[in-house]
Amino acid sequence: MSVALTPEERDALTRRIAPDVKLGKNVRIYAFVNLYGCEIGDETSIGTFVEIQKGAKVGARCKIQSHTFICEGVTIEDEVFVGHNVNFLNDRYPAAATTDGRLLRDADWKVEPTLVKRRAAVGTGAVILPGVTIGETAIVGAAAVVTRDVPAGAVVVGNPARTLQKSSGQPTTGQ
């Protein structure tokens, strides 16, 4: 006889949350996540197949959609929406080995911090290069490649991302 699991119990079986993760109150974490050494603020939702690495910080009341990768050096402030399959990068010149053929170690590269300010929204499939700041209430369009800072309230689209307009700063109602 098998016992039926609730959806919450099933999700708990398929999550990897390291003991060094700092979780705020009422955080919702779905199945197949990988969290280690990070901080997640109160009432934030972390979707399926999300990875958040050591040293990353996600604020309160954020929504991180499925298949998103948040690497070391990324700080996401409160009330930020991050769409599906968003990728943050922290190394401008990635390599597996040094010029003399030696395998790279942590000491051989430098994390470039990235900041997403309060109430910004990052659309599905966006790629955020290292060292940029996305301003408060800014909107990054789907599939945009953000190569430089995005001003507060701006709407950016494309590859590389360019300013389309200034946003109203009001939250959107749809997904």
Salt bridges, closest charged atoms under 4 A:
GLU72 OE1 - LYS54 NZ 3.56
GLU79 OE2 - ARG61 NE 3.12
GLU79 OE1 - ARG118 NH2 3.05
GLU79 OE1 - ARG119 NE 3.38
ASP108 OD2 - ARG102 NH1 3.11
ASP108 OD1 - ARG105 NH2 3.80
GLU112 OE1 - ARG92 NH2 2.97
